[in-house]
Amino acid sequence: MVFNPDKHRKTKQRIAELATTKKKVWSIDKPKHGDFIRAWGTKLTDLDLVNIFVQRNGAGKEVEWLIQGKDEDEENKILDAIGLKNIKSAFVIPCFIRSNKNKFIWLGKQAGPKAAHEYPTHVQIREIIPVLQKKWQKVYFDNDAKEYVMEDPRVSQESMKQPDWPDEKTMKHEIAKALEERMIETSNHEIIKRTTGEII
């Protein structure tokens, strides 16, 4: 086959079109150092607070799992296997990244129902959310200082376009789909078995 540069140009154009027409999927992530982001809602109480459990997956990566037993009996078995002191809470924070218009869900950790105390970062997250709901900010966790840092953009907020949020019903549906693989609904879940030592 003879090299055809026109074919490559057409393929490049097609790839660019696919990138803009493909439906964006919510990822589960944390704010990154280089991104200006906004959070959905107008106040803290607009966001859902969920029960989470942090455990390694099969690849050895720590993951936040949502505890949502399919019935009361299964939920009790899950809680018993995990241990109440290991359960944390988290705000489900839909975020919009200004630079690439991507969306992600930040599970902003809070102290669990049976925690003896809360950490300063838990308080910080509650203080950060209302700011992110009102204006663009760069937010990241400073590992040296062990705290979150916020930075204002160098341009005015008025010059920065508002996020293109889906309507609330659509967004709730999309978030539910994104979190689906993180749900622990039965005590037979692989993560529960990993926690109790049944599998490694």
N, C-alpha and C positions, 0 to 999 in steps of 0.2 A: 504494500500500500504506500502511495506517495504521500509525503508530509503535506498537510493542508492547514496553513495558519488560519484560514477563515473558519474552519471547523472548531479550532481552539477558542477563537473569539466568541463564537456562538455558544460554546459550552460554558465559557466564563460568564457570559451574559445570563445564561440559564441558571447557573449556580447562584448568581447575585439575586435573580428573581425569586428563587426558592428560599433564599435566606430571609427575604422580606415578607413572603407570603406564608411561610410555615408558621403554624400556631405556636406561640410561645408557651412553654411549660414552666410551671413554678418549680424551682429547685429548693432544697432545704440547705441553707447556708448561713454564714455569719457575715456581718459587715466587713468589707476589705479595706485596707489602709488607703488605697487610691481612689475609692469611689465616693461620689456625692450621692446620697440617698434620701428618699422620703418614705415615711411610714403611712399606711392607710389609716383613716379615721380622724376624728377631731379631739378625742379624749381617751384616756387610758381604758375606761370602761367599755369602749367600742370593741376592744380586743378580747378574744377568748383566752381563758386561763385553763391549762390542761395539766394533768398529772403525767409526769414522765419518769423514765428509768434509763440510766445510762449504762450500756453494756456493749462489749465488743461483738461485732458481727463475725461471720465465718472468715472474713479476710483480715481480721485482727484490728479493724478500725472501730474506735469508739463512736457509738451512734445513740442519739436520743430516741427512745421508743415511747410511744403513747400508750398508756394503760387504759383500755376501754373494754372491759369484760362484756361478753355477749349477754350474760345474765348475772344476777347477784351471786349465784353459787360459783361461777367461773371467776368472777372478779375477786371473791374472797380467796380462792385457791391461788390466783396470781399474786395477790398482796401477801399472802402467807409465804409463798415461795421467794418473793423478792425481799421481804422484810420492810416494815413500814419506815424504818429510819433511812432506807435507801431510795425512797420515793421523793422526787423533787417536783416542783411546779414550773410551768413556763408559759409566758405570754406568746401566743401565735401572732407574730408581727409580719404582715405582708409588706414587703419593701420594694421600691422601684429604684433602679440604678439609672442615673441621668445619662452617663456616657454611652451605654449600649442599649438602653431602654429595656433591659432584662428585668424580670421580676424574681424575687426569691422570698422564702419564708424564713425569718429569723425566729428560732425558738429561744426567747429571752429568759434565761433561767432565773428562778426564784427559789426561796427556801421551801422545803417540803412541808406537808401538814404536821409532821412529827419532828421537825428540826428543832434542835435546842436553841439555835440562834440563826440570824441571817447575816450574810457577808455584805460588806460595803458595795460590792458589785451588784448585788440584788437591788439595793436602794438606787444605785446609779442607773440601772436599766429602767426603773420606774420613772426616774427623772428625765432620762434621755427620750423616751417614747413621745411624750407630749411635744417636745421640741421638734422631733422629726415629723410629727403630724402637721406642723405648721410651716416648716421651712427646710430647705435643702441644707444638709450638713454632711461633713466627712466624719465618720465614726469608726473607731477601731480600738482594739484592746492593746494597751501598751504592756508588753510582757515584763519589762524592767520595773515599771511603776506598779504593776498589778492592778491597773484600773483602766476604765474606758476614757478615751480622749475624744473631744468633739472639736471640729474646726469649721469656721465659716468660710464660704467661698469668697474669692476676691472681687467678684462682681455682685451687683445688687440682686436681691431675691426677685425683684420685679422683672428683671431681664431673663430669669430662668423659667422656662415653660413648666406649667403644672403637669404632674404625671397623668398619663392616659389610663386611668383605672377602669377595669370592667365594671358593670353595674354590680351591686352588692350580691344579688342572687347568683349571677354567673361566677363571681369571685369565690363565694362560699363553696360552690360546686367544684371549681378548679382546685381550691385548697384541699377540699376533702379527698379529691383524687390524688393530689400530690402527697398527702399524708397517709394514704391507704396502706402503703408498704411498711409504714412505721407502726401500725396498730398491733397491739397484743390483745387479742380477744379471748383466747383460751389458755389454760394452763399447759396445754400440749404444744404451745408455740416453741420453735427452735431456741429462741432467746431464753425462755424460761428453763428449758432443759440445759442450756449452757450455764445458766446461773446456778442451778442445783447440782451441776456436775454430771448429769446424765450423758451429755455429749461434750466434746472439747473442740 
